[in-house]
Amino acid sequence: MAGAFTEKYKELQSAPEDVWVESGTYHGHGVLNALRYGFKELHTIEVSPARFAELYYRNPELCRDPRIHRYLGSSRDLLRPIIEKLTDRNVVFWLDGHYQGESKEERDAVSECPILAELQAIADQPWKRSVLVCIDDWNLFTDNWWENGTGQEKFTESDWPRESQLAEIMQGWRTHCEDHILYFQRDFA
Ligand SMILES: C[S@@+](CC[C@H](N)C(=O)[O-])C[C@H]1O[C@@H](n2cnc3c(N)ncnc32)[C@H](O)[C@@H]1O
């Protein structure tokens, strides 16, 4: 996890009740980092049944940790019902659930990238506290990355929105980009 996130999260650290919500569990490194930052309630969503099951063998203690809530399915469907119950909490989102260009199991049936549905679910909530949204691999949402030609070999370009589409959903949120992470942040106190 990048240093930029560390700095950003320090701004919110006065709030020990922060909740961490992640799309894309994969090998659990995001969750492990969030535990190190001191989060006491974590939610992580993984679409691949193989990845979901594999984590149990890689790290059974992590899977049994009562602070961690794991969900099998697409964040496109699961994120909204999870966060509807968190609107009076400080929430940090780590949106990292997307196809990686390898196993077709690591995506949902709709597209390679659920980011617009995820952001819409976040933007629709009546938040009462601070919310920090971190989108990893921001370069995947830029013209530059697609124009370089690297993406087309492995990915379906039409499945990947551009940064302007993300920003349109998050109107009114502060935003900046650092170390391949795109941030949207807002205080609702
Ligand atoms: C880049 S990895 C996540 C890495 C992890 N967050 C970390 O910090 O180490 C992407 C993961 O997202 C999962 N994924 C892809 N589409 C998804 C979706 N619609 N909902 C949830 N997970 C998804 C993939 O199966 C894969 O495990």
The ligand as an SDF file (V2000), in Angstrom:
LIG
                    3D

 27 29  0  0  0  0  0  0  0  0999 V2000
   -5.8580   -6.0500   -7.5190 C   0  0  0  0  0  0  0  0  0  0  0  0
   -6.5680   -7.4580   -6.7090 S   0  0  0  0  0  0  0  0  0  0  0  0
   -6.9270   -6.8610   -5.0810 C   0  0  0  0  0  0  0  0  0  0  0  0
   -5.7030   -6.6900   -4.2070 C   0  0  0  0  0  0  0  0  0  0  0  0
   -5.9890   -6.4160   -2.7280 C   0  0  0  0  0  0  0  0  0  0  0  0
   -7.0300   -5.4120   -2.5600 N   0  0  0  0  0  0  0  0  0  0  0  0
   -4.7390   -5.9490   -2.0010 C   0  0  0  0  0  0  0  0  0  0  0  0
   -4.6780   -4.7690   -1.5630 O   0  0  0  0  0  0  0  0  0  0  0  0
   -3.8080   -6.7560   -1.8780 O   0  0  0  0  0  0  0  0  0  0  0  0
   -8.1430   -7.5390   -7.4600 C   0  0  0  0  0  0  0  0  0  0  0  0
   -9.1120   -8.5310   -6.8490 C   0  0  0  0  0  0  0  0  0  0  0  0
  -10.4380   -8.0700   -7.1510 O   0  0  0  0  0  0  0  0  0  0  0  0
  -11.2650   -9.1840   -7.3970 C   0  0  0  0  0  0  0  0  0  0  0  0
  -12.4490   -8.6980   -8.1390 N   0  0  0  0  0  0  0  0  0  0  0  0
  -12.5780   -8.4580   -9.4690 C   0  0  0  0  0  0  0  0  0  0  0  0
  -13.7970   -8.0050   -9.7590 N   0  0  0  0  0  0  0  0  0  0  0  0
  -14.4720   -7.9220   -8.5800 C   0  0  0  0  0  0  0  0  0  0  0  0
  -15.7910   -7.5330   -8.2180 C   0  0  0  0  0  0  0  0  0  0  0  0
  -16.6700   -7.1240   -9.1400 N   0  0  0  0  0  0  0  0  0  0  0  0
  -16.1510   -7.6050   -6.9120 N   0  0  0  0  0  0  0  0  0  0  0  0
  -15.2550   -8.0300   -5.9590 C   0  0  0  0  0  0  0  0  0  0  0  0
  -14.0010   -8.4250   -6.2520 N   0  0  0  0  0  0  0  0  0  0  0  0
  -13.6060   -8.3630   -7.5390 C   0  0  0  0  0  0  0  0  0  0  0  0
  -10.3380  -10.1310   -8.1550 C   0  0  0  0  0  0  0  0  0  0  0  0
  -10.8200  -11.4590   -8.1230 O   0  0  0  0  0  0  0  0  0  0  0  0
   -9.0320   -9.9460   -7.3880 C   0  0  0  0  0  0  0  0  0  0  0  0
   -8.9320  -10.8660   -6.3280 O   0  0  0  0  0  0  0  0  0  0  0  0
  1  2  1  0
  2  3  1  0
  2 10  1  0
  3  4  1  0
  4  5  1  0
  5  6  1  0
  5  7  1  0
  7  8  2  0
  7  9  1  0
 10 11  1  0
 11 12  1  0
 11 26  1  0
 12 13  1  0
 13 14  1  0
 13 24  1  0
 14 15  1  0
 14 23  1  0
 15 16  2  0
 16 17  1  0
 17 18  1  0
 17 23  2  0
 18 19  1  0
 18 20  2  0
 20 21  1  0
 21 22  2  0
 22 23  1  0
 24 25  1  0
 24 26  1  0
 26 27  1  0
M  CHG  2   2   1   9  -1
M  END
$$$$
